[in-house]
Amino acid sequence: MGKAQRPCAADYGICALSEPGPSPSRRVAQAIDALRHGWPLAFTGGPVLLPVETAIATGASAPQMLISAARAISLKLANQRDAAEPHAPVLISGAEAFDLPHARPIADPALDLLNPMKGPFRAEHLDWRETAVAAMELARIAGILPAFLVDPVNAGEAQTLHRDDLAVWSDPQRLGIASRARLPVSAAEQAEIIAFRSADDLREHVALVIGRQTGDRAPLVRLHSECLTGDVLGSLKCDCGPQLDAALAAMAAEAAQGGWGVLLYLRQEGRGIGLINKLRAYRLQDQGYDTVDANQRLGLPDEARDFPVAARMLGLLGVDAIRLMTNNPAKVDALVETGVKVLERVPHQLPANPHNARYLDTKRDRAGHLLR
């Protein structure tokens, strides 16, 4: 038997696929795959949305677009009452329908200098806000720009889902230990690596346990989000690489004194916006924006990491009380909210260099990071 097919929407020239009883997590996984391939999404009881960045339907066009409030502000909309919250979705219309060649410069701030004349646009009333929020979150998870053509014509087959499917997909309880092995590292020969996998997420997080795990003493713990540019390539634009090295050294010293440490290496590149969007933010930083403004100009959160996943990893390791290496009080609060006992916040500050001084200042001044 083939897939059941929903009748084409005559007004839009779109057909949507459906299957008898697919699970919410399966629908979300298929939706993320659809976004990365440039296929439209059909929300139950809501609109059809076509991702502007990846869309392959070259003849698609729509009377409206969905963008973030921060991006709407940068486009200088006449009506900005819905743009007070930077990451809120905003529905816009123009004098003519949006086709992809015109929609892409609206979605991507990197194209602003090449396409300075945009608009005029108008912010419209959005009566399907929860669906729009779900679509923007799906775009972030897929690693694409959060911008969509709304109810486009000639967009092709659409993947169906419900707006509340994400709640099931993001459940950290679906994470489990997949494998573990001894892993001598340069900082400590007595170390073990544990890999975690979720049925819903292709990212595989790992923990590195240094020293002998014991229940007598709370471990020294560091939550380190993946940073390819800093951890592997030695980027000077951030302090991630030095922070990782210093954390491992501190845990090795702890183990030498009879304690132990746990490094949680979370596959959350760019504070959760993904590698490509992080590099887009870097380009905007080179134009003078700080790291917060660069993310917002892209329409993306400046903080989108999944700390409940870290709490689940600690739980699977049998750890419920920790000494946390961080200068970020929000990270402490996030773990406490998930039930982890943070007995001590251990300062973790590295010296600045000429390339990351502004970045560190921004973390202090705009993200509330502490100096000690």
VOPAGU-2260 file (C-alpha; in pm, 1 decimal, decimal comma):
REM VOPAGU-2260
SITE   aa  ch    i         X         Y         Z
SITE  MET   A    0       0,0       0,0       0,0
SITE  GLY   A    1     129,9     347,0     -81,5
SITE  LYS   A    2     101,3     658,2     128,9
SITE  ALA   A    3    -242,6     811,6     160,6
SITE  GLN   A    4    -255,6    1145,0     -16,4
SITE  ARG   A    5    -453,9    1447,9      89,1
SITE  PRO   A    6    -644,4    1613,9    -195,4
SITE  CYS   A    7    -465,4    1908,4    -352,9
SITE  ALA   A    8    -560,2    2247,6    -216,4
SITE  ALA   A    9    -703,2    2408,5    -527,5
SITE  ASP   A   10    -621,1    2759,1    -416,5
SITE  TYR   A   11    -252,1    2681,5    -359,6
SITE  GLY   A   12    -164,1    2398,5    -596,7
SITE  ILE   A   13     -24,7    2195,8    -302,9
SITE  CYS   A   14     -71,5    1834,4    -207,6
SITE  ALA   A   15      20,9    1698,8     136,3
SITE  LEU   A   16     128,1    1350,0     229,8
SITE  SER   A   17     -18,7    1175,6     530,3
SITE  GLU   A   18      14,6     831,4     681,5
SITE  PRO   A   19    -226,0     643,4     905,3
SITE  GLY   A   20    -131,3     728,0    1262,1
SITE  PRO   A   21     231,8     846,5    1242,7
SITE  SER   A   22     372,3     932,0    1585,1
SITE  PRO   A   23     440,4    1296,2    1679,0
SITE  SER   A   24     815,3    1231,6    1698,4
SITE  ARG   A   25     810,4    1075,7    1352,1
SITE  ARG   A   26     619,6    1373,1    1210,7
SITE  VAL   A   27     875,1    1614,2    1359,7
SITE  ALA   A   28    1169,1    1412,4    1226,9
SITE  GLN   A   29    1009,2    1413,1     882,3
SITE  ALA   A   30     938,2    1785,9     910,2
SITE  ILE   A   31    1302,1    1864,9     993,8
SITE  ASP   A   32    1411,4    1653,6     698,5
SITE  ALA   A   33    1161,0    1836,9     477,9
SITE  LEU   A   34    1294,9    2177,6     582,7
SITE  ARG   A   35    1653,5    2079,8     507,9
SITE  HIS   A   36    1543,8    1953,0     165,5
SITE  GLY   A   37    1341,0    2266,5      95,6
SITE  TRP   A   38     997,0    2104,6     103,4
SITE  PRO   A   39     687,5    2273,5     251,4
SITE  LEU   A   40     518,8    2191,4     580,0
SITE  ALA   A   41     141,7    2162,5     619,5
SITE  PHE   A   42      26,2    2227,8     976,2
SITE  THR   A   43    -302,0    2068,2    1080,7
SITE  GLY   A   44    -562,7    2342,5    1099,0
SITE  GLY   A   45    -305,7    2597,7     989,2
SITE  PRO   A   46    -116,8    2723,8     686,7
SITE  VAL   A   47     132,0    2563,5     453,2
SITE  LEU   A   48     481,8    2705,8     507,0
SITE  LEU   A   49     771,8    2689,7     260,9
SITE  PRO   A   50    1125,8    2749,4     399,1
SITE  VAL   A   51    1273,8    3043,3     209,8
SITE  GLU   A   52    1640,8    2949,1     247,5
SITE  THR   A   53    1625,5    2592,4     118,5
SITE  ALA   A   54    1316,1    2596,1    -104,7
SITE  ILE   A   55    1361,5    2408,8    -430,1
SITE  ALA   A   56    1026,3    2505,7    -582,9
SITE  THR   A   57    1165,6    2787,8    -796,8
SITE  GLY   A   58     822,8    2894,9    -917,3
SITE  ALA   A   59     670,6    2928,2    -571,1
SITE  SER   A   60     523,6    3258,1    -454,7
SITE  ALA   A   61     300,8    3374,7    -170,6
SITE  PRO   A   62     114,3    3687,9     -60,5
SITE  GLN   A   63     270,2    3675,5     287,9
SITE  MET   A   64     592,6    3582,4     466,5
SITE  LEU   A   65     665,5    3470,5     822,2
SITE  ILE   A   66     982,1    3617,2     975,7
SITE  SER   A   67    1110,3    3695,4    1325,4
SITE  ALA   A   68    1036,7    4020,0    1504,6
SITE  ALA   A   69    1406,6    4105,4    1520,2
SITE  ARG   A   70    1431,1    4069,2    1143,2
SITE  ALA   A   71    1111,9    4272,5    1103,5
SITE  ILE   A   72    1268,6    4554,9    1302,9
SITE  SER   A   73    1574,2    4558,3    1077,9
SITE  LEU   A   74    1338,5    4591,3     778,3
SITE  LYS   A   75    1188,8    4902,7     941,5
SITE  LEU   A   76     826,5    4794,2     927,3
SITE  ALA   A   77     573,7    5072,5     968,7
SITE  ASN   A   78     370,6    4859,1    1207,6
SITE  GLN   A   79     596,7    4710,9    1474,0
SITE  ARG   A   80     358,8    4649,0    1763,0
SITE  ASP   A   81     421,3    4275,3    1725,5
SITE  ALA   A   82     797,0    4326,5    1706,7
SITE  ALA   A   83     863,8    4407,0    2071,8
SITE  GLU   A   84     974,6    4049,6    2146,6
SITE  PRO   A   85    1284,7    3977,0    1930,0
SITE  HIS   A   86    1213,4    3609,0    1867,8
SITE  ALA   A   87     839,2    3635,4    1817,3
SITE  PRO   A   88     707,8    3545,7    1472,0
SITE  VAL   A   89     579,4    3830,0    1255,8
SITE  LEU   A   90     355,0    3796,2     951,0
SITE  ILE   A   91     431,2    4046,8     676,0
SITE  SER   A   92     282,3    4136,6     340,7
SITE  GLY   A   93     403,8    4354,0      57,2
SITE  ALA   A   94     264,7    4538,9    -239,1
SITE  GLU   A   95     322,5    4228,5    -452,3
SITE  ALA   A   96     347,7    3856,4    -387,0
SITE  PHE   A   97     679,6    3725,9    -255,3
SITE  ASP   A   98     870,7    3496,7    -488,0
SITE  LEU   A   99    1191,8    3324,4    -381,2
SITE  PRO   A  100    1438,9    3565,3    -548,2
SITE  HIS   A  101    1277,6    3851,2    -355,1
SITE  ALA   A  102    1213,4    3654,0     -36,9
SITE  ARG   A  103    1571,0    3538,6      17,5
SITE  PRO   A  104    1718,9    3888,5      71,3
SITE  ILE   A  105    1436,9    3950,4     319,7
SITE  ALA   A  106    1527,6    3633,5     509,2
SITE  ASP   A  107    1906,9    3665,5     503,6
SITE  PRO   A  108    2070,8    3977,5     653,8
SITE  ALA   A  109    2398,3    3884,1     484,8
SITE  LEU   A  110    2231,4    4000,9     162,8
SITE  ASP   A  111    2128,6    4340,6     300,2
SITE  LEU   A  112    2420,5    4530,0     148,7
SITE  LEU   A  113    2357,9    4370,7    -191,7
SITE  ASN   A  114    1982,4    4437,8    -172,7
SITE  PRO   A  115    1939,2    4758,3      29,9
SITE  MET   A  116    1598,5    4853,7    -113,3
SITE  LYS   A  117    1325,3    4633,9      36,4
SITE  GLY   A  118     959,8    4692,8      99,9
SITE  PRO   A  119     743,1    4864,6     181,3
SITE  PHE   A  120     610,1    4588,5     404,3
SITE  ARG   A  121     332,5    4576,2     657,8
SITE  ALA   A  122     303,5    4362,4     970,7
SITE  GLU   A  123     -26,3    4174,0     962,6
SITE  HIS   A  124    -235,0    4028,9    1243,0
SITE  LEU   A  125    -119,8    3674,7    1321,2
SITE  ASP   A  126    -403,1    3456,3    1450,1
SITE  TRP   A  127    -202,7    3128,9    1437,1
SITE  ARG   A  128      82,8    3237,7    1661,5
SITE  GLU   A  129     144,9    2900,2    1831,3
SITE  THR   A  130     181,5    2733,3    1494,6
SITE  ALA   A  131     418,8    3009,2    1383,7
SITE  VAL   A  132     629,3    2965,6    1697,4
SITE  ALA   A  133     653,0    2591,3    1628,4
SITE  ALA   A  134     762,4    2660,4    1269,9
SITE  MET   A  135    1035,9    2900,3    1383,6
SITE  GLU   A  136    1162,5    2643,0    1633,5
SITE  LEU   A  137    1167,3    2374,1    1366,6
SITE  ALA   A  138    1375,0    2604,4    1146,1
SITE  ARG   A  139    1626,6    2650,0    1428,5
SITE  ILE   A  140    1650,5    2275,8    1486,9
SITE  ALA   A  141    1698,6    2221,1    1114,1
SITE  GLY   A  142    1975,4    2484,4    1111,8
SITE  ILE   A  143    1810,5    2712,0     855,3
SITE  LEU   A  144    1698,5    3074,7     858,8
SITE  PRO   A  145    1357,2    3123,6    1024,9
SITE  ALA   A  146    1166,2    3261,5     727,9
SITE  PHE   A  147     875,5    3106,4     536,6
SITE  LEU   A  148     644,6    3178,7     247,0
SITE  VAL   A  149     291,1    3143,5     381,7
SITE  ASP   A  150      40,9    2938,9     180,0
SITE  PRO   A  151     251,3    2950,5    -136,9
SITE  VAL   A  152     136,2    2847,0    -481,3
SITE  ASN   A  153     342,3    2596,0    -679,9
SITE  ALA   A  154     532,6    2477,0    -371,4
SITE  GLY   A  155     490,9    2104,6    -424,7
SITE  GLU   A  156     413,8    1821,9    -185,6
SITE  ALA   A  157     398,3    1913,9     183,7
SITE  GLN   A  158     485,6    1721,3     499,3
SITE  THR   A  159     204,2    1728,0     755,0
SITE  LEU   A  160     240,2    1774,6    1128,7
SITE  HIS   A  161      68,6    1923,6    1434,0
SITE  ARG   A  162     198,1    2234,3    1604,0
SITE  ASP   A  163     231,7    2056,9    1941,0
SITE  ASP   A  164     431,3    1760,5    1807,3
SITE  LEU   A  165     753,7    1929,7    1919,8
SITE  ALA   A  166     667,1    1877,1    2286,3
SITE  VAL   A  167     701,4    1499,8    2241,6
SITE  TRP   A  168    1004,5    1518,7    2014,0
SITE  SER   A  169    1207,5    1726,9    2261,9
SITE  ASP   A  170    1139,6    1503,4    2565,3
SITE  PRO   A  171    1484,4    1445,0    2726,6
SITE  GLN   A  172    1359,7    1121,8    2882,5
SITE  ARG   A  173    1395,5     959,2    2540,9
SITE  LEU   A  174    1774,7     995,7    2573,4
SITE  GLY   A  175    1967,5     687,4    2681,4
SITE  ILE   A  176    2322,5     554,6    2710,8
SITE  ALA   A  177    2429,2     392,6    2382,3
SITE  SER   A  178    2787,9     291,8    2455,1
SITE  ARG   A  179    3082,2     350,2    2688,0
SITE  ALA   A  180    3455,3     281,7    2675,2
SITE  ARG   A  181    3784,7     362,5    2845,0
SITE  LEU   A  182    3944,6     666,7    2683,1
SITE  PRO   A  183    4284,0     789,1    2803,2
SITE  VAL   A  184    4315,3    1158,8    2716,0
SITE  SER   A  185    4608,3    1397,7    2739,8
SITE  ALA   A  186    4468,3    1557,0    3054,7
SITE  ALA   A  187    4405,9    1226,7    3234,5
SITE  GLU   A  188    4478,3     864,9    3148,7
SITE  GLN   A  189    4201,6     739,6    3378,1
SITE  ALA   A  190    3899,0     853,2    3182,6
SITE  GLU   A  191    3584,9     695,1    3041,5
SITE  ILE   A  192    3368,8     820,7    2756,4
SITE  ILE   A  193    2994,3     757,4    2753,3
SITE  ALA   A  194    2783,0     820,4    2442,8
SITE  PHE   A  195    2414,2     910,4    2460,1
SITE  ARG   A  196    2153,4     868,7    2189,1
SITE  SER   A  197    1790,8     965,0    2144,4
SITE  ALA   A  198    1552,0     801,8    1900,6
SITE  ASP   A  199    1439,9    1147,4    1789,5
SITE  ASP   A  200    1768,6    1333,3    1751,1
SITE  LEU   A  201    2068,1    1261,8    1528,3
SITE  ARG   A  202    2300,4    1451,8    1764,0
SITE  GLU   A  203    2494,7    1215,7    1988,1
SITE  HIS   A  204    2608,2    1381,6    2310,3
SITE  VAL   A  205    2895,9    1241,0    2515,3
SITE  ALA   A  206    3022,9    1256,4    2871,3
SITE  LEU   A  207    3385,8    1219,6    2973,0
SITE  VAL   A  208    3428,8    1094,3    3328,6
SITE  ILE   A  209    3772,6    1166,8    3474,5
SITE  GLY   A  210    3876,4     982,8    3787,8
SITE  ARG   A  211    3690,0     713,7    3975,5
SITE  GLN   A  212    3318,8     778,3    4011,5
SITE  THR   A  213    3221,5     782,9    4375,6
SITE  GLY   A  214    2911,2     877,0    4564,4
SITE  ASP   A  215    3110,1    1022,7    4854,0
SITE  ARG   A  216    3199,3    1345,9    4675,9
SITE  ALA   A  217    3004,1    1557,9    4427,8
SITE  PRO   A  218    3184,5    1569,9    4094,2
SITE  LEU   A  219    3327,9    1878,1    3930,2
SITE  VAL   A  220    3107,0    1921,2    3623,0
SITE  ARG   A  221    3141,2    2129,8    3309,7
SITE  LEU   A  222    2868,4    2165,9    3045,9
SITE  HIS   A  223    3052,9    2234,9    2722,5
SITE  SER   A  224    2857,5    2300,9    2405,2
SITE  GLU   A  225    3020,0    2186,7    2085,2
SITE  CYS   A  226    3230,6    2449,5    1908,0
SITE  LEU   A  227    3399,2    2318,3    1594,9
SITE  THR   A  228    3579,7    2644,6    1528,6
SITE  GLY   A  229    3712,0    2680,9    1882,7
SITE  ASP   A  230    3755,4    2322,1    2001,3
SITE  VAL   A  231    3906,5    2179,7    1682,5
SITE  LEU   A  232    4035,8    2466,1    1469,6
SITE  GLY   A  233    4166,7    2687,2    1749,2
SITE  SER   A  234    3950,1    2990,6    1671,8
SITE  LEU   A  235    4042,1    3306,4    1860,5
SITE  LYS   A  236    3693,1    3458,2    1817,5
SITE  CYS   A  237    3566,5    3275,8    2128,1
SITE  ASP   A  238    3709,4    3120,1    2443,6
SITE  CYS   A  239    3562,7    2772,1    2389,7
SITE  GLY   A  240    3884,5    2584,4    2317,2
SITE  PRO   A  241    4074,0    2722,8    2619,0
SITE  GLN   A  242    3767,6    2664,9    2837,9
SITE  LEU   A  243    3754,0    2300,6    2732,0
SITE  ASP   A  244    4124,2    2244,9    2797,9
SITE  ALA   A  245    4109,1    2422,4    3133,9
SITE  ALA   A  246    3804,9    2221,5    3242,5
SITE  LEU   A  247    3977,0    1890,9    3165,0
SITE  ALA   A  248    4289,4    2003,6    3350,2
SITE  ALA   A  249    4082,8    2105,3    3654,8
SITE  MET   A  250    3905,1    1767,9    3656,4
SITE  ALA   A  251    4237,3    1585,8    3631,9
SITE  ALA   A  252    4362,2    1783,5    3930,9
SITE  GLU   A  253    4042,1    1697,3    4115,9
SITE  ALA   A  254    4090,4    1327,7    4039,8
SITE  ALA   A  255    4448,5    1344,2    4166,9
SITE  GLN   A  256    4306,5    1456,5    4502,2
SITE  GLY   A  257    4061,4    1166,9    4523,2
SITE  GLY   A  258    3768,6    1339,9    4356,2
SITE  TRP   A  259    3631,3    1312,4    4004,5
SITE  GLY   A  260    3491,8    1518,8    3721,5
SITE  VAL   A  261    3235,6    1495,4    3441,6
SITE  LEU   A  262    3258,1    1685,6    3115,9
SITE  LEU   A  263    2928,7    1689,2    2927,9
SITE  TYR   A  264    3003,4    1759,3    2561,3
SITE  LEU   A  265    2672,8    1874,4    2414,5
SITE  ARG   A  266    2617,7    1878,3    2039,4
SITE  GLN   A  267    2468,2    2226,7    2044,3
SITE  GLU   A  268    2688,0    2427,2    1809,9
SITE  GLY   A  269    2655,4    2803,4    1825,6
SITE  ARG   A  270    2452,7    2799,4    2148,6
SITE  GLY   A  271    2195,9    2588,6    1970,1
SITE  ILE   A  272    2162,3    2768,0    1633,9
SITE  GLY   A  273    2392,7    2533,0    1440,4
SITE  LEU   A  274    2726,8    2570,2    1266,3
SITE  ILE   A  275    2610,2    2742,3     948,0
SITE  ASN   A  276    2400,7    2999,2    1132,4
SITE  LYS   A  277    2690,3    3057,2    1372,3
SITE  LEU   A  278    2914,7    3138,1    1077,2
SITE  ARG   A  279    2646,6    3373,3     946,0
SITE  ALA   A  280    2654,6    3545,8    1283,6
SITE  TYR   A  281    3034,3    3569,6    1259,0
SITE  ARG   A  282    2997,4    3749,4     928,1
SITE  LEU   A  283    2759,4    3999,1    1084,6
SITE  GLN   A  284    3000,6    4047,3    1374,4
SITE  ASP   A  285    3263,8    4144,4    1119,5
SITE  GLN   A  286    3021,5    4417,7    1011,0
SITE  GLY   A  287    3014,3    4556,1    1365,7
SITE  TYR   A  288    2731,7    4372,3    1541,8
SITE  ASP   A  289    2796,2    4203,3    1874,8
SITE  THR   A  290    2712,0    3835,3    1919,4
SITE  VAL   A  291    2362,4    3902,7    2060,3
SITE  ASP   A  292    2263,3    4151,3    1790,5
SITE  ALA   A  293    2405,3    3929,6    1517,0
SITE  ASN   A  294    2188,1    3637,1    1625,7
SITE  GLN   A  295    1881,5    3855,9    1654,6
SITE  ARG   A  296    1942,8    4009,9    1313,7
SITE  LEU   A  297    1934,2    3654,9    1176,8
SITE  GLY   A  298    1603,9    3604,6    1356,4
SITE  LEU   A  299    1759,6    3347,2    1588,5
SITE  PRO   A  300    1782,1    3320,9    1969,2
SITE  ASP   A  301    2109,2    3422,9    2132,0
SITE  GLU   A  302    2055,8    3129,5    2372,4
SITE  ALA   A  303    1891,8    2810,1    2246,7
SITE  ARG   A  304    2080,4    2535,3    2430,4
SITE  ASP   A  305    1891,5    2237,6    2571,9
SITE  PHE   A  306    1994,8    2212,3    2936,4
SITE  PRO   A  307    1732,3    1947,2    3029,1
SITE  VAL   A  308    1934,0    1711,4    2806,1
SITE  ALA   A  309    2238,4    1777,1    3025,3
SITE  ALA   A  310    2031,8    1703,2    3336,1
SITE  ARG   A  311    1913,5    1376,2    3181,1
SITE  MET   A  312    2274,7    1278,3    3103,8
SITE  LEU   A  313    2373,3    1342,0    3465,4
SITE  GLY   A  314    2075,7    1136,5    3583,5
SITE  LEU   A  315    2176,0     843,8    3364,1
SITE  LEU   A  316    2522,9     862,2    3518,9
SITE  GLY   A  317    2369,2     847,6    3866,2
SITE  VAL   A  318    2467,4    1206,7    3946,6
SITE  ASP   A  319    2217,8    1430,6    4126,3
SITE  ALA   A  320    2449,2    1678,1    4302,7
SITE  ILE   A  321    2735,7    1864,1    4133,9
SITE  ARG   A  322    2991,0    2140,2    4161,1
SITE  LEU   A  323    2939,6    2331,3    3835,9
SITE  MET   A  324    3220,5    2505,5    3650,3
SITE  THR   A  325    3062,6    2815,5    3496,1
SITE  ASN   A  326    3044,4    3193,0    3503,5
SITE  ASN   A  327    2688,6    3186,4    3370,9
SITE  PRO   A  328    2423,8    3207,9    3647,5
SITE  ALA   A  329    2153,4    3118,3    3393,8
SITE  LYS   A  330    2317,3    2780,6    3343,6
SITE  VAL   A  331    2301,5    2717,9    3718,5
SITE  ASP   A  332    1935,2    2818,4    3727,5
SITE  ALA   A  333    1850,3    2597,2    3428,9
SITE  LEU   A  334    1999,0    2287,5    3593,2
SITE  VAL   A  335    1837,8    2362,2    3929,8
SITE  GLU   A  336    1499,3    2390,5    3756,6
SITE  THR   A  337    1543,8    2035,6    3622,9
SITE  GLY   A  338    1614,4    1897,2    3970,4
SITE  VAL   A  339    1996,0    1890,6    3970,1
SITE  LYS   A  340    2150,3    2003,8    4299,0
SITE  VAL   A  341    2420,7    2260,5    4224,8
SITE  LEU   A  342    2617,2    2262,1    4549,9
SITE  GLU   A  343    2875,1    2510,7    4427,4
SITE  ARG   A  344    2940,4    2735,1    4129,7
SITE  VAL   A  345    3309,9    2710,1    4045,7
SITE  PRO   A  346    3437,4    3015,5    3850,1
SITE  HIS   A  347    3570,9    2933,4    3505,6
SITE  GLN   A  348    3720,8    3240,0    3340,5
SITE  LEU   A  349    3997,5    3250,5    3080,0
SITE  PRO   A  350    4200,4    3556,1    2969,4
SITE  ALA   A  351    4076,2    3750,6    2669,7
SITE  ASN   A  352    4266,4    3800,0    2346,8
SITE  PRO   A  353    4234,3    4083,8    2092,9
SITE  HIS   A  354    3991,9    3879,2    1882,1
SITE  ASN   A  355    3746,1    3773,1    2152,7
SITE  ALA   A  356    3756,7    4064,3    2398,3
SITE  ARG   A  357    3434,3    4215,0    2265,7
SITE  TYR   A  358    3266,1    3874,7    2267,8
SITE  LEU   A  359    3355,6    3823,2    2634,8
SITE  ASP   A  360    3240,5    4175,8    2718,5
SITE  THR   A  361    2907,3    4103,0    2549,8
SITE  LYS   A  362    2861,5    3782,8    2751,0
SITE  ARG   A  363    2924,4    3986,2    3065,9
SITE  ASP   A  364    2717,0    4293,2    2979,2
SITE  ARG   A  365    2426,2    4139,8    2788,4
SITE  ALA   A  366    2409,3    3775,2    2896,8
SITE  GLY   A  367    2484,3    3826,3    3265,9
SITE  HIS   A  368    2807,2    3626,2    3283,0
SITE  LEU   A  369    3017,8    3689,0    3590,4
SITE  LEU   A  370    3385,0    3780,8    3596,7
SITE  ARG   A  371    3446,4    3534,0    3878,6
